[in-house]
């Protein structure tokens, strides 16, 4: 849900900011705000008790991994994705981003030795098929500079997912989320200062600030729930369920912007794939009834 809403809102945000700045500067400001919201949440949880946050010893022990997550997940791919989003169609961008499940599945089986059974393969097939139908078929996908940027960002996020999954055995999910966004924001800010991006900011209005706040809130909600889910389930399962956000994005695009609804068959296939992926989760509960 958070992912689908976030993709939809960012389409508006990146276009609004294109009037006064580039996509990377918009991303830097949005991610910095999201990092702030996550830090506030982490501080609030820490004050509730020792279980709310990690010890300094834990952070020092995992600093290399936290830095790697900030680079691979919180900085470079965001710059690539939003620069690409400014150049590619929202439909193509959504489809390419949702191939994340394919890359994660390959990496998770190879490096995390996650178990992928027939239900997983069936769900993955339905999800990829449904996404292709929603995008108008593979033949309708045109690869330009924007699409290649989004693909590169997607692959980097897949690598980050595998790294994060290994780290979540020893560090709280919210701490990892803070490291991802705060560390990534610092790197993006340094890059922005180096290229003089912020000195060119003129004409910022309350509307522009509003888009930063709204998109940052949805991003922080997505990051927080994403890492919490990743700590509790296989990377393949969590990533596959994430594809359901495409339905939310499509419905918002139609209901709010008035764009044509994607082929219903694609929506049904994606919904069926998500439902099939959730079957293993329901079995234990059913067995206890």
C-alpha positions as CSV (number, residue, x, y, z in Angstrom):
1,X,0.0,0.0,0.0
2,X,2.7,2.5,1.0
3,X,4.7,1.7,-2.0
4,X,1.8,2.2,-4.4
5,X,0.9,5.5,-2.9
6,X,4.5,6.6,-2.8
7,X,5.1,5.9,-6.5
8,X,1.9,7.8,-7.4
9,X,2.7,10.9,-5.3
10,X,6.3,11.0,-6.4
11,X,5.1,11.3,-10.0
12,X,3.6,14.6,-9.0
13,X,6.4,15.7,-6.7
14,X,9.2,15.2,-9.3
15,X,7.2,17.1,-11.9
16,X,6.4,20.0,-9.6
17,X,10.1,20.4,-8.6
18,X,11.2,20.1,-12.3
19,X,10.1,23.8,-12.6
20,X,12.8,25.0,-10.2
21,X,15.3,22.2,-9.9
22,X,16.4,18.7,-11.1
23,X,15.2,15.3,-10.0
24,X,18.3,14.6,-7.9
25,X,17.9,17.8,-5.9
26,X,14.3,16.9,-5.3
27,X,15.3,13.4,-4.2
28,X,18.0,14.8,-1.8
29,X,15.5,17.1,-0.1
30,X,12.8,14.4,0.1
31,X,15.1,11.7,1.4
32,X,16.6,14.1,4.0
33,X,13.0,14.9,5.3
34,X,12.2,11.1,5.3
35,X,15.4,10.5,7.3
36,X,14.3,13.1,9.8
37,X,10.9,11.4,10.3
38,X,12.6,8.0,10.8
39,X,15.0,9.5,13.3
40,X,12.1,11.0,15.3
41,X,10.4,7.6,15.3
42,X,13.6,5.9,16.4
43,X,14.2,8.3,19.2
44,X,10.6,8.0,20.4
45,X,10.9,4.2,20.5
46,X,14.3,4.3,22.3
47,X,12.8,6.5,25.1
48,X,10.2,3.8,25.7
49,X,12.9,1.3,26.8
50,X,16.1,-0.4,25.9
51,X,14.3,-2.7,23.4
52,X,13.4,0.4,21.4
53,X,16.8,0.9,19.9
54,X,20.3,-0.7,19.4
55,X,23.3,-0.2,21.6
56,X,26.3,1.8,20.4
57,X,28.3,-1.4,20.4
58,X,25.9,-2.9,17.9
59,X,26.1,0.1,15.6
60,X,29.9,0.1,15.8
61,X,30.0,-3.6,15.0
62,X,27.8,-3.2,12.0
63,X,29.0,0.2,10.7
64,X,30.4,-1.2,7.5
65,X,27.1,-2.9,6.6
66,X,25.1,0.2,7.5
67,X,27.4,2.4,5.3
68,X,27.0,-0.1,2.5
69,X,23.2,0.0,2.8
70,X,23.3,3.8,2.7
71,X,25.4,3.8,-0.5
72,X,23.7,0.9,-2.4
73,X,20.2,1.5,-1.1
74,X,19.8,5.1,0.2
75,X,21.7,7.3,-2.2
76,X,22.9,6.2,-5.7
77,X,19.7,4.3,-6.7
78,X,17.4,7.1,-5.6
79,X,19.3,9.6,-7.8
80,X,19.1,7.2,-10.7
81,X,15.4,6.3,-10.1
82,X,14.2,9.9,-10.0
83,X,16.3,11.1,-12.8
84,X,14.9,8.2,-14.8
85,X,11.3,8.9,-13.6
86,X,11.6,12.4,-15.0
87,X,12.4,11.0,-18.4
88,X,10.3,7.8,-18.6
89,X,6.6,7.1,-18.6
90,X,5.1,6.3,-15.2
91,X,3.8,2.9,-16.6
92,X,7.2,1.8,-17.8
93,X,8.8,3.1,-14.6
94,X,6.4,1.1,-12.5
95,X,6.9,-2.1,-14.5
96,X,10.7,-1.9,-14.4
97,X,10.7,-1.1,-10.7
98,X,8.5,-4.1,-10.0
99,X,11.0,-6.5,-11.7
100,X,12.7,-6.0,-8.4
101,X,11.1,-9.3,-7.4
102,X,13.0,-11.2,-10.2
103,X,16.4,-9.8,-9.2
104,X,15.7,-10.4,-5.5
105,X,14.6,-13.9,-6.1
106,X,17.8,-14.7,-8.1
107,X,20.0,-13.1,-5.4
108,X,18.1,-14.5,-2.4
109,X,18.3,-18.1,-3.7
110,X,21.9,-17.7,-4.6
111,X,23.3,-15.9,-1.5
112,X,20.7,-16.3,1.2
113,X,19.7,-19.9,0.2
114,X,16.1,-19.0,0.6
115,X,13.6,-21.8,-0.3
116,X,11.5,-21.2,-3.5
117,X,8.8,-23.8,-4.0
118,X,6.1,-24.2,-6.6
119,X,3.9,-21.7,-5.0
120,X,6.6,-19.1,-5.2
121,X,7.3,-19.9,-8.9
122,X,3.6,-19.7,-9.7
123,X,3.2,-16.4,-7.8
124,X,6.3,-14.9,-9.5
125,X,5.0,-16.0,-12.9
126,X,1.6,-14.4,-12.3
127,X,3.1,-11.2,-10.9
128,X,5.5,-10.7,-13.9
129,X,2.8,-11.7,-16.4
130,X,0.3,-9.3,-14.7
131,X,2.8,-6.4,-14.7
132,X,3.5,-7.0,-18.4
133,X,-0.2,-7.0,-19.3
134,X,-0.7,-3.8,-17.3
135,X,2.2,-2.2,-19.2
136,X,0.7,-3.2,-22.5
137,X,2.9,-6.1,-23.1
138,X,6.7,-6.4,-23.4
139,X,6.6,-5.0,-26.9
140,X,5.2,-1.7,-25.6
141,X,8.2,-1.2,-23.3
142,X,10.6,1.3,-24.9
143,X,14.1,1.5,-23.3
144,X,15.6,5.0,-23.3
145,X,18.0,6.7,-20.9
146,X,15.3,7.0,-18.3
147,X,14.3,3.4,-18.4
148,X,18.0,2.3,-18.1
149,X,18.4,4.5,-15.1
150,X,15.4,3.0,-13.4
151,X,16.6,-0.6,-14.2
152,X,20.1,0.2,-12.7
153,X,18.4,1.6,-9.6
154,X,16.2,-1.5,-9.3
155,X,19.2,-3.9,-9.5
156,X,21.0,-1.9,-6.8
157,X,17.9,-2.1,-4.6
158,X,17.8,-5.8,-5.1
159,X,21.4,-6.0,-3.9
160,X,20.6,-3.8,-0.9
161,X,17.7,-6.2,0.0
162,X,20.0,-9.1,0.3
163,X,22.5,-7.1,2.4
164,X,19.7,-5.8,4.6
165,X,18.3,-9.3,5.1
166,X,21.6,-10.5,6.5
167,X,22.0,-7.5,8.7
168,X,18.5,-7.7,10.2
169,X,19.5,-10.7,12.2
170,X,21.7,-8.5,14.5
171,X,20.2,-5.0,14.2
172,X,16.7,-3.5,14.6
173,X,14.8,-2.9,11.4
174,X,14.2,0.8,12.3
175,X,17.9,1.4,12.9
176,X,18.6,-0.1,9.5
177,X,16.0,2.2,8.0
178,X,17.5,5.3,9.6
179,X,21.0,4.3,8.4
180,X,19.7,3.8,4.9
181,X,17.9,7.1,4.7
182,X,20.1,9.3,6.9
183,X,23.4,8.0,5.5
184,X,22.1,8.1,2.0
185,X,20.8,11.7,2.5
186,X,24.3,12.8,3.7
187,X,25.9,11.3,0.6
188,X,23.3,13.0,-1.6
189,X,23.8,16.3,0.1
190,X,27.6,16.1,-0.3
191,X,27.0,15.3,-4.0
192,X,24.6,18.2,-4.3
193,X,27.0,20.7,-2.7
194,X,29.8,19.5,-5.0
195,X,27.8,20.2,-8.1
196,X,26.3,23.4,-6.7
197,X,22.7,22.2,-7.0
198,X,21.4,24.0,-3.9
199,X,22.7,27.4,-4.8
200,X,20.5,27.3,-7.9
201,X,17.3,26.8,-5.8
202,X,15.0,29.8,-6.4
203,X,11.3,30.2,-6.5
204,X,10.5,27.6,-3.8
205,X,6.9,27.9,-2.9
206,X,4.8,26.3,-0.1
207,X,3.5,23.9,-2.7
208,X,7.0,22.7,-3.4
209,X,7.6,22.3,0.3
210,X,4.3,20.5,0.7
211,X,5.3,17.9,-1.9
212,X,8.6,17.3,0.0
213,X,6.8,16.7,3.2
214,X,4.0,14.5,1.7
215,X,6.4,12.3,-0.3
216,X,8.9,12.1,2.6
217,X,6.1,10.8,4.9
218,X,5.1,8.1,2.5
219,X,8.7,7.2,1.9
220,X,9.5,6.9,5.6
221,X,6.3,4.8,6.1
222,X,7.4,2.5,3.3
223,X,11.0,2.1,4.6
224,X,9.8,1.4,8.1
225,X,7.3,-1.2,7.1
226,X,9.6,-2.7,4.4
227,X,12.5,-3.4,6.8
228,X,10.1,-4.6,9.5
229,X,8.6,-7.2,7.1
230,X,12.0,-8.1,5.7
231,X,13.1,-9.0,9.3
232,X,10.2,-11.4,9.6
233,X,9.9,-13.2,6.3
234,X,11.9,-14.3,3.3
235,X,13.2,-11.6,1.0
236,X,11.4,-13.3,-2.0
237,X,8.1,-13.3,-0.2
238,X,8.2,-9.7,1.0
239,X,9.4,-8.4,-2.4
240,X,6.7,-10.3,-4.3
241,X,3.9,-8.9,-2.0
242,X,5.4,-5.4,-2.7
243,X,4.3,-5.8,-6.4
244,X,0.7,-5.4,-5.2
245,X,1.5,-1.7,-4.9
246,X,1.2,-1.5,-8.7
247,X,-2.6,-2.0,-8.3
248,X,-2.8,0.9,-5.9
249,X,-0.8,3.1,-8.2
250,X,-3.0,2.2,-11.2
251,X,-6.2,2.8,-9.3
252,X,-4.9,6.2,-8.1
253,X,-3.8,7.2,-11.6
254,X,-7.2,6.4,-12.9
255,X,-9.3,7.8,-10.0
256,X,-7.3,11.0,-9.5
257,X,-5.5,11.8,-12.8
258,X,-8.2,10.3,-15.0
259,X,-5.8,8.1,-16.9
260,X,-7.1,5.0,-18.6
261,X,-7.4,2.0,-16.3
262,X,-4.8,-0.7,-17.2
263,X,-6.1,-3.9,-18.7
264,X,-8.3,-5.6,-16.0
265,X,-6.6,-8.9,-16.8
266,X,-3.3,-7.5,-15.6
267,X,-4.8,-6.3,-12.3
268,X,-6.4,-9.7,-11.7
269,X,-3.1,-11.5,-12.5
270,X,-1.2,-9.3,-10.0
271,X,-3.8,-9.7,-7.4
272,X,-3.8,-13.5,-7.9
273,X,0.0,-13.6,-7.6
274,X,0.0,-11.6,-4.3
275,X,-2.8,-13.9,-3.0
276,X,-0.8,-17.0,-4.0
277,X,2.3,-15.7,-2.3
278,X,0.4,-15.2,0.9
279,X,-0.9,-18.8,1.0
280,X,2.1,-20.1,3.1
281,X,1.5,-17.4,5.7
282,X,-2.1,-18.5,6.1
283,X,-1.4,-22.2,6.6
284,X,-0.1,-22.0,10.2
285,X,-3.0,-19.9,11.3
286,X,-5.4,-22.4,9.7
287,X,-3.7,-25.3,11.4
288,X,-4.2,-23.7,14.8
289,X,-7.9,-23.2,14.3
